[in-house]
C-alpha cells in the first residue's frame, strides 16, 4: 500500500495525544515503516476503506494506527494507540 501523505484532523490529534499518549511523529513512523497493513472495514465512500497499520516506533512502542486510505493515497488518521496483547501476538507472527 502506498501512502503519499497524511491528513490530520485537529480533534483526532488532540484525542490520540490526550487519551493514548501517541504523538504525530510516532504515527508517521508507523505509516512509513509498516508492512503490516490490514483491511478493517469498508469506508463510507466507494474506494476509501479503513485500514490499520501495526509497527514499532524507534522509541520501542508497539502501536496500531487506524486510517482511511483516500483515493489520493493520503491516509486520513482516525485513531492511534498501543497494541493490545492479542494484536502484539499477531504482529509478532508476521
MODELLER restraints for C-alpha pairs under 7 A, 6 or more apart:
rsr = mdl.restraints
at = mdl.atoms
rsr.add(forms.Gaussian(group=physical.xy_distance, feature=features.Distance(at['CA:2:A'], at['CA:73:A']), mean=6.36, stdev=0.5))
rsr.add(forms.Gaussian(group=physical.xy_distance, feature=features.Distance(at['CA:3:A'], at['CA:73:A']), mean=5.05, stdev=0.5))
rsr.add(forms.Gaussian(group=physical.xy_distance, feature=features.Distance(at['CA:3:A'], at['CA:74:A']), mean=5.50, stdev=0.5))
rsr.add(forms.Gaussian(group=physical.xy_distance, feature=features.Distance(at['CA:3:A'], at['CA:75:A']), mean=6.43, stdev=0.5))
rsr.add(forms.Gaussian(group=physical.xy_distance, feature=features.Distance(at['CA:4:A'], at['CA:73:A']), mean=5.51, stdev=0.5))
rsr.add(forms.Gaussian(group=physical.xy_distance, feature=features.Distance(at['CA:4:A'], at['CA:74:A']), mean=5.44, stdev=0.5))
rsr.add(forms.Gaussian(group=physical.xy_distance, feature=features.Distance(at['CA:5:A'], at['CA:74:A']), mean=4.63, stdev=0.5))
rsr.add(forms.Gaussian(group=physical.xy_distance, feature=features.Distance(at['CA:5:A'], at['CA:75:A']), mean=6.33, stdev=0.5))
rsr.add(forms.Gaussian(group=physical.xy_distance, feature=features.Distance(at['CA:6:A'], at['CA:74:A']), mean=5.34, stdev=0.5))
rsr.add(forms.Gaussian(group=physical.xy_distance, feature=features.Distance(at['CA:6:A'], at['CA:75:A']), mean=4.80, stdev=0.5))
rsr.add(forms.Gaussian(group=physical.xy_distance, feature=features.Distance(at['CA:6:A'], at['CA:76:A']), mean=6.07, stdev=0.5))
rsr.add(forms.Gaussian(group=physical.xy_distance, feature=features.Distance(at['CA:7:A'], at['CA:74:A']), mean=6.58, stdev=0.5))
rsr.add(forms.Gaussian(group=physical.xy_distance, feature=features.Distance(at['CA:7:A'], at['CA:75:A']), mean=5.87, stdev=0.5))
rsr.add(forms.Gaussian(group=physical.xy_distance, feature=features.Distance(at['CA:7:A'], at['CA:76:A']), mean=4.62, stdev=0.5))
rsr.add(forms.Gaussian(group=physical.xy_distance, feature=features.Distance(at['CA:7:A'], at['CA:77:A']), mean=6.38, stdev=0.5))
rsr.add(forms.Gaussian(group=physical.xy_distance, feature=features.Distance(at['CA:8:A'], at['CA:76:A']), mean=6.43, stdev=0.5))
rsr.add(forms.Gaussian(group=physical.xy_distance, feature=features.Distance(at['CA:8:A'], at['CA:77:A']), mean=6.12, stdev=0.5))
rsr.add(forms.Gaussian(group=physical.xy_distance, feature=features.Distance(at['CA:12:A'], at['CA:78:A']), mean=6.54, stdev=0.5))
rsr.add(forms.Gaussian(group=physical.xy_distance, feature=features.Distance(at['CA:12:A'], at['CA:79:A']), mean=6.74, stdev=0.5))
rsr.add(forms.Gaussian(group=physical.xy_distance, feature=features.Distance(at['CA:16:A'], at['CA:22:A']), mean=5.50, stdev=0.5))
rsr.add(forms.Gaussian(group=physical.xy_distance, feature=features.Distance(at['CA:16:A'], at['CA:79:A']), mean=6.37, stdev=0.5))
rsr.add(forms.Gaussian(group=physical.xy_distance, feature=features.Distance(at['CA:16:A'], at['CA:80:A']), mean=6.03, stdev=0.5))
rsr.add(forms.Gaussian(group=physical.xy_distance, feature=features.Distance(at['CA:17:A'], at['CA:23:A']), mean=5.71, stdev=0.5))
rsr.add(forms.Gaussian(group=physical.xy_distance, feature=features.Distance(at['CA:20:A'], at['CA:81:A']), mean=5.44, stdev=0.5))
rsr.add(forms.Gaussian(group=physical.xy_distance, feature=features.Distance(at['CA:22:A'], at['CA:80:A']), mean=6.72, stdev=0.5))
rsr.add(forms.Gaussian(group=physical.xy_distance, feature=features.Distance(at['CA:22:A'], at['CA:81:A']), mean=6.47, stdev=0.5))
rsr.add(forms.Gaussian(group=physical.xy_distance, feature=features.Distance(at['CA:26:A'], at['CA:57:A']), mean=6.16, stdev=0.5))
rsr.add(forms.Gaussian(group=physical.xy_distance, feature=features.Distance(at['CA:27:A'], at['CA:65:A']), mean=6.80, stdev=0.5))
rsr.add(forms.Gaussian(group=physical.xy_distance, feature=features.Distance(at['CA:29:A'], at['CA:57:A']), mean=6.18, stdev=0.5))
rsr.add(forms.Gaussian(group=physical.xy_distance, feature=features.Distance(at['CA:30:A'], at['CA:53:A']), mean=6.85, stdev=0.5))
rsr.add(forms.Gaussian(group=physical.xy_distance, feature=features.Distance(at['CA:30:A'], at['CA:54:A']), mean=6.64, stdev=0.5))
rsr.add(forms.Gaussian(group=physical.xy_distance, feature=features.Distance(at['CA:30:A'], at['CA:55:A']), mean=5.33, stdev=0.5))
rsr.add(forms.Gaussian(group=physical.xy_distance, feature=features.Distance(at['CA:30:A'], at['CA:56:A']), mean=6.73, stdev=0.5))
rsr.add(forms.Gaussian(group=physical.xy_distance, feature=features.Distance(at['CA:30:A'], at['CA:57:A']), mean=6.50, stdev=0.5))
rsr.add(forms.Gaussian(group=physical.xy_distance, feature=features.Distance(at['CA:31:A'], at['CA:53:A']), mean=6.52, stdev=0.5))
rsr.add(forms.Gaussian(group=physical.xy_distance, feature=features.Distance(at['CA:34:A'], at['CA:53:A']), mean=6.29, stdev=0.5))
rsr.add(forms.Gaussian(group=physical.xy_distance, feature=features.Distance(at['CA:34:A'], at['CA:54:A']), mean=6.26, stdev=0.5))
rsr.add(forms.Gaussian(group=physical.xy_distance, feature=features.Distance(at['CA:34:A'], at['CA:55:A']), mean=5.61, stdev=0.5))
rsr.add(forms.Gaussian(group=physical.xy_distance, feature=features.Distance(at['CA:36:A'], at['CA:53:A']), mean=5.55, stdev=0.5))
rsr.add(forms.Gaussian(group=physical.xy_distance, feature=features.Distance(at['CA:36:A'], at['CA:54:A']), mean=5.46, stdev=0.5))
rsr.add(forms.Gaussian(group=physical.xy_distance, feature=features.Distance(at['CA:37:A'], at['CA:51:A']), mean=6.62, stdev=0.5))
rsr.add(forms.Gaussian(group=physical.xy_distance, feature=features.Distance(at['CA:37:A'], at['CA:52:A']), mean=5.58, stdev=0.5))
rsr.add(forms.Gaussian(group=physical.xy_distance, feature=features.Distance(at['CA:37:A'], at['CA:53:A']), mean=4.55, stdev=0.5))
rsr.add(forms.Gaussian(group=physical.xy_distance, feature=features.Distance(at['CA:37:A'], at['CA:54:A']), mean=6.81, stdev=0.5))
rsr.add(forms.Gaussian(group=physical.xy_distance, feature=features.Distance(at['CA:38:A'], at['CA:51:A']), mean=5.41, stdev=0.5))
rsr.add(forms.Gaussian(group=physical.xy_distance, feature=features.Distance(at['CA:38:A'], at['CA:52:A']), mean=5.22, stdev=0.5))
rsr.add(forms.Gaussian(group=physical.xy_distance, feature=features.Distance(at['CA:38:A'], at['CA:53:A']), mean=6.53, stdev=0.5))
rsr.add(forms.Gaussian(group=physical.xy_distance, feature=features.Distance(at['CA:39:A'], at['CA:50:A']), mean=6.37, stdev=0.5))
rsr.add(forms.Gaussian(group=physical.xy_distance, feature=features.Distance(at['CA:39:A'], at['CA:51:A']), mean=4.53, stdev=0.5))
rsr.add(forms.Gaussian(group=physical.xy_distance, feature=features.Distance(at['CA:39:A'], at['CA:52:A']), mean=6.60, stdev=0.5))
rsr.add(forms.Gaussian(group=physical.xy_distance, feature=features.Distance(at['CA:40:A'], at['CA:50:A']), mean=5.41, stdev=0.5))
rsr.add(forms.Gaussian(group=physical.xy_distance, feature=features.Distance(at['CA:40:A'], at['CA:51:A']), mean=4.96, stdev=0.5))
rsr.add(forms.Gaussian(group=physical.xy_distance, feature=features.Distance(at['CA:40:A'], at['CA:52:A']), mean=6.58, stdev=0.5))
rsr.add(forms.Gaussian(group=physical.xy_distance, feature=features.Distance(at['CA:41:A'], at['CA:49:A']), mean=6.18, stdev=0.5))
rsr.add(forms.Gaussian(group=physical.xy_distance, feature=features.Distance(at['CA:41:A'], at['CA:50:A']), mean=5.30, stdev=0.5))
rsr.add(forms.Gaussian(group=physical.xy_distance, feature=features.Distance(at['CA:42:A'], at['CA:49:A']), mean=4.67, stdev=0.5))
rsr.add(forms.Gaussian(group=physical.xy_distance, feature=features.Distance(at['CA:42:A'], at['CA:50:A']), mean=6.17, stdev=0.5))
rsr.add(forms.Gaussian(group=physical.xy_distance, feature=features.Distance(at['CA:43:A'], at['CA:49:A']), mean=4.03, stdev=0.5))
rsr.add(forms.Gaussian(group=physical.xy_distance, feature=features.Distance(at['CA:43:A'], at['CA:50:A']), mean=5.77, stdev=0.5))
rsr.add(forms.Gaussian(group=physical.xy_distance, feature=features.Distance(at['CA:47:A'], at['CA:71:A']), mean=6.67, stdev=0.5))
rsr.add(forms.Gaussian(group=physical.xy_distance, feature=features.Distance(at['CA:48:A'], at['CA:68:A']), mean=6.13, stdev=0.5))
rsr.add(forms.Gaussian(group=physical.xy_distance, feature=features.Distance(at['CA:48:A'], at['CA:69:A']), mean=5.50, stdev=0.5))
rsr.add(forms.Gaussian(group=physical.xy_distance, feature=features.Distance(at['CA:48:A'], at['CA:70:A']), mean=5.07, stdev=0.5))
rsr.add(forms.Gaussian(group=physical.xy_distance, feature=features.Distance(at['CA:48:A'], at['CA:71:A']), mean=6.32, stdev=0.5))
rsr.add(forms.Gaussian(group=physical.xy_distance, feature=features.Distance(at['CA:49:A'], at['CA:68:A']), mean=5.49, stdev=0.5))
rsr.add(forms.Gaussian(group=physical.xy_distance, feature=features.Distance(at['CA:49:A'], at['CA:69:A']), mean=5.88, stdev=0.5))
rsr.add(forms.Gaussian(group=physical.xy_distance, feature=features.Distance(at['CA:50:A'], at['CA:66:A']), mean=6.95, stdev=0.5))
rsr.add(forms.Gaussian(group=physical.xy_distance, feature=features.Distance(at['CA:50:A'], at['CA:67:A']), mean=5.58, stdev=0.5))
rsr.add(forms.Gaussian(group=physical.xy_distance, feature=features.Distance(at['CA:50:A'], at['CA:68:A']), mean=4.44, stdev=0.5))
rsr.add(forms.Gaussian(group=physical.xy_distance, feature=features.Distance(at['CA:50:A'], at['CA:69:A']), mean=6.42, stdev=0.5))
rsr.add(forms.Gaussian(group=physical.xy_distance, feature=features.Distance(at['CA:51:A'], at['CA:66:A']), mean=5.78, stdev=0.5))
rsr.add(forms.Gaussian(group=physical.xy_distance, feature=features.Distance(at['CA:51:A'], at['CA:67:A']), mean=5.53, stdev=0.5))
rsr.add(forms.Gaussian(group=physical.xy_distance, feature=features.Distance(at['CA:51:A'], at['CA:68:A']), mean=6.23, stdev=0.5))
rsr.add(forms.Gaussian(group=physical.xy_distance, feature=features.Distance(at['CA:51:A'], at['CA:69:A']), mean=6.96, stdev=0.5))
rsr.add(forms.Gaussian(group=physical.xy_distance, feature=features.Distance(at['CA:52:A'], at['CA:64:A']), mean=6.51, stdev=0.5))
rsr.add(forms.Gaussian(group=physical.xy_distance, feature=features.Distance(at['CA:52:A'], at['CA:65:A']), mean=5.39, stdev=0.5))
rsr.add(forms.Gaussian(group=physical.xy_distance, feature=features.Distance(at['CA:52:A'], at['CA:66:A']), mean=4.44, stdev=0.5))
rsr.add(forms.Gaussian(group=physical.xy_distance, feature=features.Distance(at['CA:52:A'], at['CA:67:A']), mean=6.31, stdev=0.5))
rsr.add(forms.Gaussian(group=physical.xy_distance, feature=features.Distance(at['CA:53:A'], at['CA:64:A']), mean=5.60, stdev=0.5))
rsr.add(forms.Gaussian(group=physical.xy_distance, feature=features.Distance(at['CA:53:A'], at['CA:65:A']), mean=5.19, stdev=0.5))
rsr.add(forms.Gaussian(group=physical.xy_distance, feature=features.Distance(at['CA:53:A'], at['CA:66:A']), mean=6.64, stdev=0.5))
rsr.add(forms.Gaussian(group=physical.xy_distance, feature=features.Distance(at['CA:54:A'], at['CA:63:A']), mean=5.86, stdev=0.5))
rsr.add(forms.Gaussian(group=physical.xy_distance, feature=features.Distance(at['CA:54:A'], at['CA:64:A']), mean=4.51, stdev=0.5))
rsr.add(forms.Gaussian(group=physical.xy_distance, feature=features.Distance(at['CA:54:A'], at['CA:65:A']), mean=6.52, stdev=0.5))
rsr.add(forms.Gaussian(group=physical.xy_distance, feature=features.Distance(at['CA:54:A'], at['CA:91:A']), mean=6.98, stdev=0.5))
rsr.add(forms.Gaussian(group=physical.xy_distance, feature=features.Distance(at['CA:55:A'], at['CA:62:A']), mean=5.71, stdev=0.5))
rsr.add(forms.Gaussian(group=physical.xy_distance, feature=features.Distance(at['CA:55:A'], at['CA:63:A']), mean=5.69, stdev=0.5))
rsr.add(forms.Gaussian(group=physical.xy_distance, feature=features.Distance(at['CA:55:A'], at['CA:64:A']), mean=6.69, stdev=0.5))
rsr.add(forms.Gaussian(group=physical.xy_distance, feature=features.Distance(at['CA:56:A'], at['CA:62:A']), mean=4.41, stdev=0.5))
rsr.add(forms.Gaussian(group=physical.xy_distance, feature=features.Distance(at['CA:56:A'], at['CA:63:A']), mean=6.18, stdev=0.5))
rsr.add(forms.Gaussian(group=physical.xy_distance, feature=features.Distance(at['CA:62:A'], at['CA:82:A']), mean=5.78, stdev=0.5))
rsr.add(forms.Gaussian(group=physical.xy_distance, feature=features.Distance(at['CA:62:A'], at['CA:83:A']), mean=5.82, stdev=0.5))
rsr.add(forms.Gaussian(group=physical.xy_distance, feature=features.Distance(at['CA:63:A'], at['CA:80:A']), mean=6.89, stdev=0.5))
rsr.add(forms.Gaussian(group=physical.xy_distance, feature=features.Distance(at['CA:63:A'], at['CA:81:A']), mean=5.54, stdev=0.5))
rsr.add(forms.Gaussian(group=physical.xy_distance, feature=features.Distance(at['CA:63:A'], at['CA:82:A']), mean=4.38, stdev=0.5))
rsr.add(forms.Gaussian(group=physical.xy_distance, feature=features.Distance(at['CA:63:A'], at['CA:83:A']), mean=5.16, stdev=0.5))
rsr.add(forms.Gaussian(group=physical.xy_distance, feature=features.Distance(at['CA:64:A'], at['CA:80:A']), mean=5.68, stdev=0.5))
rsr.add(forms.Gaussian(group=physical.xy_distance, feature=features.Distance(at['CA:64:A'], at['CA:81:A']), mean=5.65, stdev=0.5))
rsr.add(forms.Gaussian(group=physical.xy_distance, feature=features.Distance(at['CA:64:A'], at['CA:82:A']), mean=6.14, stdev=0.5))
rsr.add(forms.Gaussian(group=physical.xy_distance, feature=features.Distance(at['CA:64:A'], at['CA:83:A']), mean=5.62, stdev=0.5))
rsr.add(forms.Gaussian(group=physical.xy_distance, feature=features.Distance(at['CA:65:A'], at['CA:79:A']), mean=5.88, stdev=0.5))
rsr.add(forms.Gaussian(group=physical.xy_distance, feature=features.Distance(at['CA:65:A'], at['CA:80:A']), mean=4.25, stdev=0.5))
rsr.add(forms.Gaussian(group=physical.xy_distance, feature=features.Distance(at['CA:65:A'], at['CA:81:A']), mean=6.66, stdev=0.5))
rsr.add(forms.Gaussian(group=physical.xy_distance, feature=features.Distance(at['CA:66:A'], at['CA:77:A']), mean=6.25, stdev=0.5))
rsr.add(forms.Gaussian(group=physical.xy_distance, feature=features.Distance(at['CA:66:A'], at['CA:78:A']), mean=5.41, stdev=0.5))
rsr.add(forms.Gaussian(group=physical.xy_distance, feature=features.Distance(at['CA:66:A'], at['CA:79:A']), mean=5.16, stdev=0.5))
rsr.add(forms.Gaussian(group=physical.xy_distance, feature=features.Distance(at['CA:66:A'], at['CA:80:A']), mean=6.12, stdev=0.5))
rsr.add(forms.Gaussian(group=physical.xy_distance, feature=features.Distance(at['CA:67:A'], at['CA:75:A']), mean=5.76, stdev=0.5))
rsr.add(forms.Gaussian(group=physical.xy_distance, feature=features.Distance(at['CA:67:A'], at['CA:76:A']), mean=5.24, stdev=0.5))
rsr.add(forms.Gaussian(group=physical.xy_distance, feature=features.Distance(at['CA:67:A'], at['CA:77:A']), mean=4.40, stdev=0.5))
rsr.add(forms.Gaussian(group=physical.xy_distance, feature=features.Distance(at['CA:67:A'], at['CA:78:A']), mean=5.02, stdev=0.5))
rsr.add(forms.Gaussian(group=physical.xy_distance, feature=features.Distance(at['CA:68:A'], at['CA:75:A']), mean=5.60, stdev=0.5))
rsr.add(forms.Gaussian(group=physical.xy_distance, feature=features.Distance(at['CA:68:A'], at['CA:76:A']), mean=5.01, stdev=0.5))
rsr.add(forms.Gaussian(group=physical.xy_distance, feature=features.Distance(at['CA:68:A'], at['CA:77:A']), mean=6.63, stdev=0.5))
rsr.add(forms.Gaussian(group=physical.xy_distance, feature=features.Distance(at['CA:69:A'], at['CA:75:A']), mean=4.89, stdev=0.5))
rsr.add(forms.Gaussian(group=physical.xy_distance, feature=features.Distance(at['CA:69:A'], at['CA:76:A']), mean=6.60, stdev=0.5))
